[in-house]
Amino acid sequence: GRNSNERGDEGPLRIVIVSYGPYDNNSAIHITGLANALTQLGHKVVVSAMGSPISAGDFGLPRFWCVEHRQLIERPEILRKHFAGVGNESPDLVHCWTPRQSARTVTRSVVARYDCPYIVHLEDNEVAVGQSFEGVGSGERDNNKVVGTDSPAHLMQEFISGAAGATIIVDALRTLLPFGLTFHLLEPGVDSNRFAPGLDPAERSRLCEALGVPDDAWITVYPGNIHSSNVDDMFSLYTAIHALNARGFKVHLIRTGVDSPPITDPALATLSRRYVTNMGFIRRESLAELLKLADCLVQPGGP
């Protein structure tokens, strides 16, 4: 990618962050924090996401410009208005927040218009996620398998190979990157006080009563959706909860999120009815309190 000398100035960077989803999804927590911090450092930041920017304030006041995906695809030149008066008024860098199709399309539009470099952010094993949405059975998945030049997995790998660099949310994701590609570990910030464990016993009892959860149970919490790429992992979690109770350990699972598509597997549906409280989608400010109720957090599935 271009360096500061090639940019011809030592002023602020002009950065476009392209999210794969809407302004208020889970990834937007990390994006908003990063974009606000970059703005505070003096850089000029535009965040593009799906849908209306009206929900961009879900994580506090956004200090960056918001542009819908549709606008950047149709008229990437509008970035000059946002970067007016800063350098040559064109982006120095596009940060593509996961190589999923929605983000790739916007990134390609901006890169084609301005001939600027892009870097890719990985939150998940995107190849495995892409294969799961292709309908590849869990027993047939191969994280390094290319299943066709038009497959989501192949298109993602090709897009990552063309990047100037990458950021990864956990170190294990470096194994998915092409050999020699520069990368940076970009972990999200956490308010350790807000998420500190331990609740007052009286508050714990009050919450358990309000949720209909036995307060003498050992509680675990899973905040997340069920979808095609993790349904097998969630099946294993439900099975483990039932196995523990069958062995005499009183364990209860609280989970949040939505099931997309809805659960139709009769075995999974049966397991989800007992020892499980499914709260569905809840407001974010309630999540911290709910997580403090947990005696342990579990991330089901393999690495």
Salt bridges, closest charged atoms under 4 A:
ASP9 OD1 - ARG7 NH1 3.24
ASP58 OD2 - ARG284 NE 3.02
GLU68 OE1 - ARG70 NH2 3.63
GLU74 OE1 - ARG70 NH1 3.98
GLU77 OE2 - ARG75 NE 3.90
ASP92 OD2 - ARG7 NH1 3.32
ASP92 OD1 - ARG14 NH2 3.08
ASP124 OD2 - ARG100 NH2 3.34
GLU126 OE1 - ARG100 NE 2.90
ASP171 OD1 - ARG174 NH2 2.71
GLU203 OE2 - ARG206 NH2 2.68
ASP216 OD1 - LYS250 NZ 3.02
ASP259 OD1 - ARG255 NH2 3.00
GLU285 OE2 - ARG283 NE 2.64
GLU289 OE2 - ARG206 NH2 3.54
ASP295 OD2 - ARG204 NH2 3.56
